[in-house]
Amino acid sequence: MSECTHDCSSCSQNCASRQNPQDFHEPPHQLSSIKKVIGVVSGKGGVGKSMTSALLAVEMRRRGYRVGVLDADITGPSIPKLFGIHGRALGDENGIWPIQSRTGIDVMSVNLLLENEEDPVVWRGPVIAGAVKQFWQEVIWKDVDFLFVDMPPGTGDVPLTVFQTLPVDGIVVVTSPQELVSMIVGKAVKMAQMMNIPILGVVENMSYLVCPDCGKKIPVFGDSHLEETADKYGVKVLAKMPLDPQLTACADGGAIETYAGDALAPAADAVAALLGDAK
């Protein structure tokens, strides 16, 4: 028998929980105040998911919202590096406090709990999933309009834990132009649909390079198949991000908040719509 996903619509078993469906979402810390939870997912690694999470958080903060980023990629945390955050998160008798970025974005990552941020996290799946639960239940996310959850690639323990534990209001699927990736997008979309998680749309990273001399858009990784893939799975194309040396420099320098590009503005509009307003 396969593992229960707690999604009765995709299950043929006639068990007790099917007759009496339960809400498996866990409450956040009692001092937390979180209006909307946004998952940023991908079916494979290396497509710029963490970059998209960070840039969406930065854009929403610029619009005047209070924002947090929960780095759920426990074995490959990169959010603190993007924001130039080092050191360790502190806790007290109330719980664990996230570290704020330069512009006031709350960040929590396993790297902020390690003695040495370069130490590897060599944990098995259940322990990793447990850490994500702790980031939700024991971290004090105080007065946050949008909490972005940067998830690891794939459809394994952590995405399943996030979807079951956190009241996710919508996800953004991140991909890249290669045709192979369309199949990977399908896996992420289908998992979200199985778990009844709303899909805000798809963002394509590394979509093109703008020639510095003539301004022509060059499809470095080949022609995009995003529109066909989006139509196939009935999801929206939110944005196409270029390959931008300036973005790379900002990310490598821990200064993602200084990046001036606005290619993700339509994706930010979709996120803002969840609150029924736009700033």
Rosetta silent file (secondary structure, phi, psi, omega in degrees, C-alpha in Angstrom):
SEQUENCE: MSECTHDCSSCSQNCASRQNPQDFHEPPHQLSSIKKVIGVVSGKGGVGKSMTSALLAVEMRRRGYRVGVLDADITGPSIPKLFGIHGRALGDENGIWPIQSRTGIDVMSVNLLLENEEDPVVWRGPVIAGAVKQFWQEVIWKDVDFLFVDMPPGTGDVPLTVFQTLPVDGIVVVTSPQELVSMIVGKAVKMAQMMNIPILGVVENMSYLVCPDCGKKIPVFGDSHLEETADKYGVKVLAKMPLDPQLTACADGGAIETYAGDALAPAADAVAALLGDAK
SCORE:     score description
SCORE:     0.000 S_00000001
   1 L     0.000  134.617  179.915    0.000    0.000    0.000 S_00000001
   2 L   -75.310  161.276 -178.746    1.368    3.447   -0.891 S_00000001
   3 L   -66.308  138.225 -179.939    1.862    6.158    1.717 S_00000001
   4 L   -70.672  129.418  176.657   -1.258    8.157    2.530 S_00000001
   5 L   -97.988   -1.000 -179.082   -1.136   11.728    1.226 S_00000001
   6 L    65.401   22.794  175.247   -4.367   12.644    3.050 S_00000001
   7 L  -112.009   96.010 -173.508   -5.924   13.588   -0.292 S_00000001
   8 H   -65.401  -23.208 -176.827   -9.083   11.481   -0.481 S_00000001
   9 H   -67.637  -22.533 -177.918   -9.875   12.627   -4.034 S_00000001
  10 H  -106.487   12.662 -171.863   -6.929   10.645   -5.396 S_00000001
  11 L  -122.704  140.552 -179.818   -7.398    7.559   -3.200 S_00000001
  12 L  -100.345   -2.381 -178.258   -9.547    4.459   -3.680 S_00000001
  13 L   -73.181  143.416  179.537   -9.260    3.208   -0.097 S_00000001
  14 L  -105.373   63.584 -174.816  -12.410    3.200    1.996 S_00000001
  15 L   -92.787  175.891 -176.649  -10.733    4.011    5.303 S_00000001
  16 H   -64.578  -38.851 -178.782  -12.052    5.813    8.392 S_00000001
  17 H   -67.285  -23.161  177.259  -10.337    9.057    7.504 S_00000001
  18 H   -69.824  -36.318  179.312  -12.094    9.048    4.150 S_00000001
  19 H   -73.245  -31.237 -179.428  -15.436    9.010    5.925 S_00000001
  20 L  -129.354   78.346 -176.705  -14.323   11.740    8.333 S_00000001
  21 L   -56.800  140.949 -179.519  -11.769   13.937    6.551 S_00000001
  22 L  -115.102  154.574  172.229   -9.339   15.727    8.840 S_00000001
  23 L   -95.412  113.155 -175.906   -7.432   18.977    8.570 S_00000001
  24 L   -91.750    3.206  178.809   -3.790   18.073    9.116 S_00000001
  25 L   -64.421  138.170  178.771   -2.537   21.660    9.091 S_00000001
  26 L   -97.656  143.175  177.309   -0.557   22.585   12.186 S_00000001
  27 L   -71.371  148.228  175.087   -0.970   25.980   13.869 S_00000001
  28 L   -73.564 -177.850  175.577    2.029   28.322   13.757 S_00000001
  29 L   -55.450  143.802 -175.356    3.677   29.678   16.886 S_00000001
  30 L   -63.142  -20.651  177.828    1.119   31.363   19.122 S_00000001
  31 L   -93.882   -1.795  179.225    2.945   34.701   18.748 S_00000001
  32 L   -80.283  150.072  173.942    3.055   34.465   14.959 S_00000001
  33 L  -137.800  101.151 -173.531    0.729   36.447   12.729 S_00000001
  34 E  -124.233  121.972 -177.698    0.860   35.232    9.116 S_00000001
  35 E   -84.231  -47.797 -176.758   -1.725   36.250    6.555 S_00000001
  36 E  -137.932  140.195  178.362   -0.653   34.275    3.476 S_00000001
  37 E  -114.088  124.940 -177.913    1.775   31.405    2.869 S_00000001
  38 E  -118.245  120.776  175.587    3.329   31.080   -0.593 S_00000001
  39 E   -90.717  137.968  175.291    5.293   27.991   -1.621 S_00000001
  40 E  -114.572  114.838 -169.063    7.995   28.319   -4.270 S_00000001
  41 E  -127.010  161.705  171.520    8.575   24.909   -5.846 S_00000001
  42 L  -151.359  154.916  179.262   10.369   23.184   -8.691 S_00000001
  43 L   -83.090  -14.831  179.532   10.460   19.643   -9.949 S_00000001
  44 L  -146.768  165.955 -179.992   14.252   19.663  -10.210 S_00000001
  45 L   -85.483  166.232  173.660   17.222   21.560   -8.850 S_00000001
  46 L    80.645   15.521 -178.874   19.253   24.274  -10.494 S_00000001
  47 L  -104.852    3.841  176.529   16.396   26.269  -12.019 S_00000001
  48 L    90.847   29.507 -178.519   16.656   29.302   -9.723 S_00000001
  49 H   -65.087  -46.197 -179.900   13.960   28.507   -7.191 S_00000001
  50 H   -65.534  -38.157  176.785   15.740   30.143   -4.246 S_00000001
  51 H   -61.161  -42.577  178.860   16.540   33.176   -6.374 S_00000001
  52 H   -64.678  -41.882  177.915   12.865   33.472   -7.279 S_00000001
  53 H   -58.247  -46.608 -177.943   11.848   33.133   -3.615 S_00000001
  54 H   -65.921  -44.295 -177.455   14.253   35.899   -2.623 S_00000001
  55 H   -67.555  -36.479  176.339   13.293   38.228   -5.465 S_00000001
  56 H   -65.634  -40.671  177.604    9.572   37.821   -4.784 S_00000001
  57 H   -62.490  -42.625  179.569   10.167   38.613   -1.124 S_00000001
  58 H   -63.285  -44.247 -178.685   12.184   41.701   -2.086 S_00000001
  59 H   -64.184  -41.697 -179.984    9.515   42.900   -4.522 S_00000001
  60 H   -68.254  -34.661  177.054    6.714   42.479   -1.983 S_00000001
  61 H   -66.291  -39.621  177.899    8.749   44.311    0.643 S_00000001
  62 H   -63.285  -27.693  179.223    9.296   47.197   -1.785 S_00000001
  63 L   -82.754    0.530  175.415    5.531   47.380   -2.197 S_00000001
  64 L    98.254    4.799  178.583    5.172   47.957    1.519 S_00000001
  65 L   -85.158  156.821  173.784    4.214   44.478    2.693 S_00000001
  66 L   -92.242  127.721 -165.653    5.708   42.721    5.697 S_00000001
  67 E  -131.583  146.081  172.432    7.510   39.658    4.421 S_00000001
  68 E  -133.201  155.696  175.331    9.238   36.525    5.679 S_00000001
  69 E  -128.532  118.778  175.309   11.191   33.737    3.972 S_00000001
  70 E   -99.064  113.078 -178.832   11.226   30.227    5.424 S_00000001
  71 E   -84.335   97.117 -177.985   14.126   28.315    3.872 S_00000001
  72 L   -90.316    2.358  176.003   12.764   24.765    3.719 S_00000001
  73 L   -85.627   79.550 -168.816   15.659   23.534    1.593 S_00000001
  74 L   -64.474  -39.156 -177.282   17.366   22.074    4.653 S_00000001
  75 L   -89.292   -9.589  178.125   20.246   20.289    2.902 S_00000001
  76 L  -137.669   54.739 -175.453   20.887   23.055    0.377 S_00000001
  77 L   -71.135  130.372  179.925   20.097   26.340    2.145 S_00000001
  78 L  -133.820   -7.041 -177.677   20.965   29.430    0.136 S_00000001
  79 H   -59.712  -46.905  179.501   18.532   32.118    1.278 S_00000001
  80 H   -58.450  -38.403  179.144   20.855   33.635    3.958 S_00000001
  81 H   -61.938  -42.157 -178.988   23.668   33.905    1.385 S_00000001
  82 H   -62.428  -35.117 -178.151   21.430   35.789   -1.050 S_00000001
  83 H   -93.465   -0.287 -179.746   20.521   38.319    1.639 S_00000001
  84 L    69.286   30.445 -178.590   24.032   38.597    3.066 S_00000001
  85 L   -97.866  126.295  177.636   22.873   37.261    6.436 S_00000001
  86 L  -129.475  174.425 -178.574   25.442   35.552    8.636 S_00000001
  87 L    91.476 -170.218 -173.154   25.544   34.634   12.294 S_00000001
  88 L  -122.140  142.905  176.077   23.020   32.669   14.288 S_00000001
  89 L   -70.332  148.527 -176.836   19.345   33.132   15.013 S_00000001
  90 E  -108.003  153.639  176.360   18.514   33.722   18.655 S_00000001
  91 E  -132.487  161.721  175.013   15.852   32.231   20.848 S_00000001
  92 L  -141.216 -163.209 -177.417   14.322   32.956   24.221 S_00000001
  93 L   -65.630  -16.843 -179.275   11.627   31.494   26.432 S_00000001
  94 L   -85.950  -33.559 -176.712    9.038   32.398   23.793 S_00000001
  95 L   156.648 -159.819 -179.609   10.644   30.707   20.794 S_00000001
  96 E  -101.772  136.738 -179.659   13.113   31.287   17.968 S_00000001
  97 E  -104.100  130.407  176.201   13.355   34.696   16.322 S_00000001
  98 L   -67.463  161.510  175.586   14.135   35.028   12.608 S_00000001
  99 E   -94.217  137.066  179.616   16.928   37.323   11.498 S_00000001
 100 E   -89.669  140.690  175.017   15.920   40.451    9.612 S_00000001
 101 L   -77.609 -179.149 -177.922   17.558   41.450    6.351 S_00000001
 102 L   -59.583  -33.895 -177.738   18.719   44.988    5.593 S_00000001
 103 L   -99.065    6.410  175.230   15.261   46.004    4.387 S_00000001
 104 L    96.082   21.669  175.983   13.344   44.212    7.138 S_00000001
 105 L   -88.038  126.585  178.883   12.579   40.802    5.613 S_00000001
 106 E   -76.797  131.273 -176.955   12.384   38.049    8.253 S_00000001
 107 E  -130.347  134.050  171.582   14.546   35.042    7.347 S_00000001
 108 E  -133.284  131.372 -179.066   14.882   31.608    8.938 S_00000001
 109 L  -150.667  155.093  177.700   17.182   28.900    7.612 S_00000001
 110 H   -61.828  -26.903  178.468   19.068   25.952    9.030 S_00000001
 111 H   -63.932  -21.904  179.507   22.256   27.869    8.188 S_00000001
 112 H   -86.327    2.304  178.192   21.289   30.374   10.877 S_00000001
 113 L  -115.966  -10.701 -178.497   21.333   27.594   13.475 S_00000001
 114 L   -83.848  147.937  176.848   24.637   25.924   12.564 S_00000001
 115 L   -65.445  -37.918  176.849   27.869   26.725   14.353 S_00000001
 116 L  -126.456  118.525 -173.731   29.592   26.898   10.963 S_00000001
 117 L   -64.818  -13.474  178.345   27.380   27.851    8.014 S_00000001
 118 L   -92.823   -2.269  177.857   29.497   25.693    5.681 S_00000001
 119 L   -68.598  136.735  178.256   28.850   22.515    7.676 S_00000001
 120 L   -74.451  151.829  173.925   26.743   19.986    5.743 S_00000001
 121 L  -101.784  104.064 -176.715   23.374   18.870    7.027 S_00000001
 122 L  -107.200   79.824 -177.299   23.501   15.073    6.813 S_00000001
 123 L  -122.515  153.942  173.594   20.033   14.096    8.012 S_00000001
 124 L   -81.106  164.423 -173.890   17.487   11.532    6.908 S_00000001
 125 H   -50.448  -49.576 -178.226   14.165   12.543    5.413 S_00000001
 126 H   -61.953  -34.492  178.755   11.992   12.425    8.554 S_00000001
 127 H   -69.086  -41.084  178.114   14.474   14.574   10.488 S_00000001
 128 H   -62.226  -45.707  178.709   14.584   17.118    7.666 S_00000001
 129 H   -61.513  -37.361  177.856   10.787   17.221    7.522 S_00000001
 130 H   -64.069  -36.174  178.478   10.727   17.699   11.293 S_00000001
 131 H   -64.590  -38.673  177.899   13.028   20.700   11.006 S_00000001
 132 H   -63.490  -41.058  176.725   10.621   22.321    8.557 S_00000001
 133 H   -60.420  -40.379  179.328    7.780   21.790   11.022 S_00000001
 134 H   -63.583  -39.296  179.015    9.886   23.464   13.719 S_00000001
 135 H   -63.317  -25.713  178.236   10.486   26.473   11.476 S_00000001
 136 H   -85.842  -42.451 -170.881    6.700   26.806   11.238 S_00000001
 137 H   -93.695  -25.989 -174.329    5.733   26.033   14.810 S_00000001
 138 L  -109.592  -13.483  176.512    8.660   27.296   16.899 S_00000001
 139 E   -89.379  138.736 -178.441    9.798   30.367   14.969 S_00000001
 140 L   -92.012   99.777  176.928    7.992   33.590   15.778 S_00000001
 141 L   -93.254   89.583 -171.029    6.835   35.082   12.465 S_00000001
 142 L   -89.567  122.389  175.206    5.444   38.279   13.862 S_00000001
 143 L    54.925   61.735  179.281    3.112   40.409   11.719 S_00000001
 144 E  -110.999  125.910  175.290    3.912   38.889    8.311 S_00000001
 145 E   -75.265  -45.579 -178.609    1.685   39.570    5.309 S_00000001
 146 E  -132.289  124.671  173.751    3.417   37.001    3.091 S_00000001
 147 E  -108.466  112.463  177.870    5.583   34.095    4.176 S_00000001
 148 E   -89.171  130.276  179.541    7.490   32.621    1.234 S_00000001
 149 E  -108.892  109.513  178.919    8.543   29.004    1.678 S_00000001
 150 E   -84.417  104.228 -173.272   11.581   28.116   -0.436 S_00000001
 151 L   -93.437  154.745  175.061   11.155   24.375   -0.889 S_00000001
 152 L   -69.783  160.966  179.795   13.719   21.805   -2.015 S_00000001
 153 L   -69.078  158.218  175.260   13.313   20.394   -5.529 S_00000001
 154 L    96.422 -170.487 -175.873   11.217   17.354   -6.207 S_00000001
 155 L  -127.939   39.457 -175.009    8.102   15.815   -4.685 S_00000001
 156 L   -95.276 -147.974 -171.641    9.552   14.104   -1.611 S_00000001
 157 H   -56.648  -48.021 -172.364    9.305   14.369    2.162 S_00000001
 158 H   -69.842  -49.827  175.897    9.695   18.123    2.594 S_00000001
 159 H   -56.274  -39.288  178.475    7.195   19.337   -0.055 S_00000001
 160 H   -63.586  -42.527  178.617    4.726   16.760    1.281 S_00000001
 161 H   -62.702  -43.575 -179.829    5.323   17.978    4.847 S_00000001
 162 H   -62.474  -47.041 -177.697    4.870   21.606    3.827 S_00000001
 163 H   -65.338  -33.117 -178.217    1.645   20.918    1.947 S_00000001
 164 H   -83.802  -32.240 -172.250    0.226   18.863    4.809 S_00000001
 165 H   -93.781  -41.221 -175.682    1.428   21.009    7.713 S_00000001
 166 L   -96.318  143.062  176.090    1.280   24.597    6.474 S_00000001
 167 L   -79.238   75.741 -175.061   -1.897   26.285    5.199 S_00000001
 168 L   -69.640  124.907 -177.859   -0.360   27.078    1.807 S_00000001
 169 L   -88.654  -16.542  179.054   -2.446   29.693   -0.023 S_00000001
 170 E   177.689  156.243  176.872   -0.713   29.262   -3.367 S_00000001
 171 E  -124.631  152.459  171.532    2.441   28.059   -5.062 S_00000001
 172 E  -113.496  123.772  179.658    4.726   29.451   -7.723 S_00000001
 173 E   -94.265  130.329 -177.603    6.351   26.804   -9.921 S_00000001
 174 E  -109.760  136.701 -178.148    9.853   27.643  -11.155 S_00000001
 175 E  -143.894 -176.917  176.104   11.338   26.193  -14.324 S_00000001
 176 L  -136.513  171.293 -167.718   13.920   26.837  -17.065 S_00000001
 177 L   -70.927  -19.165 -174.329   13.670   26.789  -20.883 S_00000001
 178 L   -58.236  142.266 -176.982   14.924   23.275  -21.620 S_00000001
 179 L   -62.483  -32.544  179.137   12.272   20.991  -23.095 S_00000001
 180 H   -56.625  -32.120 -172.887   13.128   18.288  -20.544 S_00000001
 181 H   -68.751  -22.137 -178.880   11.897   20.579  -17.792 S_00000001
 182 H   -59.205  -37.190  177.444    8.297   20.502  -19.046 S_00000001
 183 H   -65.969  -38.212 -179.205    7.954   16.994  -17.688 S_00000001
 184 H   -68.075  -38.443  175.587    9.380   18.147  -14.343 S_00000001
 185 H   -58.942  -42.180 -179.736    6.901   21.038  -14.220 S_00000001
 186 H   -58.478  -40.177  179.331    4.136   18.519  -14.707 S_00000001
 187 H   -63.083  -44.798 -179.713    5.233   16.564  -11.638 S_00000001
 188 H   -65.440  -42.058 -179.699    5.207   19.676   -9.435 S_00000001
 189 H   -64.623  -44.734 -178.153    1.838   20.814  -10.785 S_00000001
 190 H   -66.028  -35.947  177.403    0.236   17.406  -10.361 S_00000001
 191 H   -63.843  -43.817  178.675    1.480   17.096   -6.792 S_00000001
 192 H   -61.006  -40.871  179.565   -0.041   20.474   -5.941 S_00000001
 193 H   -66.171  -38.547  177.117   -3.303   19.436   -7.557 S_00000001
 194 H   -61.208  -34.924 -177.077   -3.329   16.160   -5.611 S_00000001
 195 L   -93.238    5.644  179.572   -2.922   18.129   -2.386 S_00000001
 196 L    59.636   40.054  177.392   -5.541   20.743   -3.412 S_00000001
 197 L   -99.045  125.349  178.707   -2.993   23.574   -3.325 S_00000001
 198 L   -61.829  138.935  178.673   -3.814   26.578   -5.584 S_00000001
 199 E  -105.798  115.079 -179.715   -1.222   27.184   -8.318 S_00000001
 200 E   -72.143  -33.858  179.491   -0.555   30.868   -8.952 S_00000001
 201 E   152.144 -170.520 -174.477    1.478   30.139  -12.067 S_00000001
 202 E  -119.248  139.074  173.452    4.897   29.393  -13.525 S_00000001
 203 E  -114.194  130.825  176.923    8.080   31.468  -13.621 S_00000001
 204 E  -104.046  118.954  176.239   10.764   30.646  -16.178 S_00000001
 205 L   -92.531  160.463  178.432   14.309   31.500  -15.152 S_00000001
 206 L    54.459   35.374 -172.990   17.289   31.881  -17.494 S_00000001
 207 L   -68.961  -36.599 -177.336   14.771   32.475  -20.263 S_00000001
 208 L  -163.272  167.499  174.614   17.008   34.683  -22.409 S_00000001
 209 E  -120.493  131.013  178.416   20.059   36.924  -22.441 S_00000001
 210 E   -87.540  121.009  178.676   19.794   40.548  -23.526 S_00000001
 211 L   -62.350  125.956 -178.119   22.614   41.487  -25.884 S_00000001
 212 L   -68.685  -16.150 -178.293   24.454   44.460  -24.321 S_00000001
 213 L   -93.448  -46.989 -174.339   25.122   45.946  -27.785 S_00000001
 214 L  -111.890  -12.039  179.354   21.846   45.633  -29.692 S_00000001
 215 L    81.762    4.814  179.758   19.321   44.728  -26.988 S_00000001
 216 L   -71.458  142.892  176.814   18.208   41.570  -28.781 S_00000001
 217 E   -85.572  120.884 -177.333   16.907   38.723  -26.620 S_00000001
 218 E  -107.366  118.636  178.878   19.055   35.628  -27.140 S_00000001
 219 L   -78.822   85.686 -173.351   17.569   32.248  -26.063 S_00000001
 220 L   -57.521  -39.553 -177.468   20.809   30.806  -24.692 S_00000001
 221 L  -100.008   22.158  179.487   19.238   27.491  -23.704 S_00000001
 222 L    94.981  170.774 -179.075   17.034   27.202  -26.763 S_00000001
 223 L   -63.949  141.149  179.627   13.511   28.325  -27.511 S_00000001
 224 L   -72.619  141.664  174.421   11.145   28.406  -24.586 S_00000001
 225 L  -114.441   20.999 -172.116    8.347   25.835  -24.419 S_00000001
 226 H   -64.357  -42.820 -177.171    6.733   27.468  -21.413 S_00000001
 227 H   -61.637  -42.444  179.142    3.501   28.524  -23.086 S_00000001
 228 H   -64.528  -41.441 -179.973    2.824   25.016  -24.384 S_00000001
 229 H   -65.683  -42.267  179.821    3.617   23.502  -21.001 S_00000001
 230 H   -63.561  -42.262  178.141    1.434   26.028  -19.183 S_00000001
 231 H   -63.437  -39.386 -177.930   -1.470   25.363  -21.553 S_00000001
 232 H   -60.529  -39.508 -175.853   -1.054   21.618  -21.118 S_00000001
 233 H  -103.460    4.323  174.924   -1.440   21.838  -17.354 S_00000001
 234 L    68.110   38.097  179.325   -3.846   24.768  -17.256 S_00000001
 235 L  -121.882  162.551 -177.425   -1.591   27.186  -15.379 S_00000001
 236 L   -88.384  147.712  168.575   -0.579   30.796  -15.982 S_00000001
 237 E   -87.858  114.088 -176.283    2.777   32.056  -17.184 S_00000001
 238 E   -87.696  -38.556 -175.987    3.692   34.650  -14.565 S_00000001
 239 E  -168.875  157.040  171.450    7.097   35.829  -15.756 S_00000001
 240 E  -124.230  117.611 -176.861   10.223   35.077  -17.751 S_00000001
 241 L   -93.508  133.030  178.354   13.465   36.012  -16.027 S_00000001
 242 L   -80.119  162.556  165.438   16.546   36.864  -18.108 S_00000001
 243 E   -75.870  115.760 -173.017   20.103   35.766  -17.518 S_00000001
 244 L  -129.619  112.461  179.142   21.417   38.966  -15.950 S_00000001
 245 H   -56.850  -30.565  179.134   25.065   39.416  -14.870 S_00000001
 246 H   -66.758  -39.593  177.919   23.926   42.182  -12.506 S_00000001
 247 H   -64.358  -41.932  178.471   21.587   39.772  -10.721 S_00000001
 248 H   -59.926  -43.578  179.881   24.407   37.248  -10.411 S_00000001
 249 H   -64.227  -40.867  179.058   26.672   39.888   -8.887 S_00000001
 250 H   -65.458  -40.940 -179.243   23.987   40.954   -6.395 S_00000001
 251 H   -67.573  -46.574 -179.185   23.304   37.352   -5.393 S_00000001
 252 H   -64.351  -29.750 -178.801   26.964   36.429   -5.007 S_00000001
 253 L   -90.182    5.856 -179.143   27.557   39.569   -2.968 S_00000001
 254 L    66.637   29.095 -175.882   24.652   38.938   -0.611 S_00000001
 255 L  -125.434   43.500 -177.586   22.933   42.048   -1.903 S_00000001
 256 H   -60.285  -25.065 -178.107   19.822   40.630   -3.585 S_00000001
 257 H   -74.218  -10.461  178.744   17.808   43.516   -2.152 S_00000001
 258 H   -94.966   -5.397 -178.098   19.727   46.005   -4.325 S_00000001
 259 L   -68.451  133.081 -172.251   18.812   44.320   -7.609 S_00000001
 260 L   -98.022   -5.432 -177.533   16.754   46.698   -9.729 S_00000001
 261 L   -63.826  151.139 -177.210   15.192   44.297  -12.242 S_00000001
 262 L  -127.886   23.095 -177.341   11.387   44.062  -12.342 S_00000001
 263 L   -63.041  -23.459 -179.036   10.746   40.990  -14.509 S_00000001
 264 L   -89.588    6.560 -178.231    8.951   39.304  -11.610 S_00000001
 265 H   -55.817  -42.300  178.428    6.442   42.140  -11.180 S_00000001
 266 H   -63.714  -34.431  176.783    3.557   40.141  -12.744 S_00000001
 267 H   -66.785  -39.121  177.571    4.285   37.258  -10.351 S_00000001
 268 H   -65.310  -34.760  176.330    4.254   39.715   -7.452 S_00000001
 269 H   -61.190  -41.586  179.736    0.886   41.008   -8.686 S_00000001
 270 H   -65.021  -36.687  177.207   -0.510   37.466   -8.469 S_00000001
 271 H   -67.569  -46.632 -179.140    0.790   37.148   -4.916 S_00000001
 272 H   -60.591  -32.289 -178.718   -0.624   40.536   -3.881 S_00000001
 273 H   -62.580  -21.256  179.482   -4.015   39.531   -5.292 S_00000001
 274 H   -65.329  -26.198  176.303   -4.294   36.905   -2.560 S_00000001
 275 H   -93.209   -1.728  177.509   -4.862   39.737   -0.098 S_00000001
 276 L    76.548   16.768  178.523   -7.298   41.392   -2.452 S_00000001
 277 L  -149.288  175.276  177.611   -5.227   44.525   -2.833 S_00000001
 278 L  -147.216  132.671 -179.491   -2.125   45.946   -4.457 S_00000001
 279 L  -102.775    0.000    0.000    0.240   48.545   -3.070 S_00000001
